[in-house]
Amino acid sequence: MQQVLNEVGQIAQRLAAVIWQVLQFIWNWSFGQVVKMFQMSFNNLPVWKQVLFVVVIAALAYFLYKVAKDLLKAVQHVLGAIVGLISALIAMLPQIVYAGLIAFGGAWMITNFNPTWIPIALR
């Protein structure tokens, strides 16, 4: 059973690595194409290509705006989740302190408390 779990874990790691490499390739390729577009010389183009250039830049601006908006929304969700986690941990603090006090008191009583009124057979 342990070997099966190890195999599944290794397969999941390889799959995650492949997915990460594909995402990295697509990201780098896309970013490279955008940079290439902005490096083109605008002044040396005929008028119809200048119009096409402006349309492409407008489309890029629109999609970059959408990406930035979605990224901001994702960051807000991540920050909200972190705040929720911290709030839950803070809300648990009294119970954690109570558990620690109970354990401390129980350990102290077990190691130090020896009342004389308890029969010796039970001590």
N, C-alpha and C positions, 0 to 999 in steps of 0.2 A: 504494500500500500504506500509506504514511504517513497519507494522508487517511482511509482506512478505519479505521485504528487511532485516529486523533483522533476520528472520529465515534463509534466504540464507547466510547471514554473519556468523551465528552460524554454519551452515553446512560446510561452507568453512573453518572455524577455526578448527572444528573437523577433517575434512579431512586432513588439513595440519598437525595437531598433529599426526594423524595416520601415514601419510607418513613419518613424521620426526622420529617417533618411529621405523618404519620398517627400515628406512635407518640407524638409530643408531644401531639397532640389527644386521643388516648385517655387518656394519662396525666393530663393536665389535667382532662379531664371526670370521670374516675373519682375523682381526688383531691378535686375540687370536690363531688362527690356524697357522699363520706365526710365531708368537713367539714360539709356541709349537714346530714347525719344527726346529727352530734354537737352541732350548734347548736339542734336542736329542743328545745322545752320539754317536759320529762318530767312535771312535776307537774300540768299543765293537761290531760293526756290522760285519757280514760276507762281503766278497769282493763284491758280487753282490748287496748287500744292500747299500754298500758304493758308488758304481757306481750310483745306483738309487738315493741316497741322493744327489750326485753331480748334477745329471740331474735335480732333483727337485729344488735345490738351484739356478741352472742356469735359470730355468724357472721363479722362483720367482724374480730373479734379473732382468730378461727381463721385467716382468710385472710391477715391482716397478719402473723401468726406464720409461716405458710408462706412468704410473700414474704420476710420477714426471714431465715428459715432458708436459702432458696434463694440469696438475695443473699450471705449469709455464705459459702455453699459456692462461689459464683462468685468472690468475693474471694479465698478460699483457693486456688482454681485459678490465678487471675491471679498471686498472690504466688508460688505454686509455680513457675509458668512463668518469672517474673522471676528467681527464685533459680536455676532450671535454666540460664537464659541466662547469668547472671553466673558460675555454676560452669563452664560450657563456655568462656566467654571467659578465665577464669583458667587453665583447663587448657590452653588454646592459647598462653598467654604464652611458655613455653619455645620452642615452634616459631617464634613470631613473633620472639623475640630471636635465635634461630639464623638465621633468614632475614635479619634486619637485619645481623647480624655477617658473614654470607657476602657480602651486597651491599656492605657497607662495605669488607671485605677485597678483594673483586674490584675495586671502584672505585679503591681505593688502589693496588693492583698495576698496574692499567691506566694510571693517571696518574703514578705515581712510580717504579715498579720498572723498571729498565733494566739487566739483567745484561750483563756484557761477554762472557760465554762464548757468547751467542747470536749467530750470524752476522749481519752488518749487513743482508743481503738479507731476513732474516726479521723484523728489528726494525721 
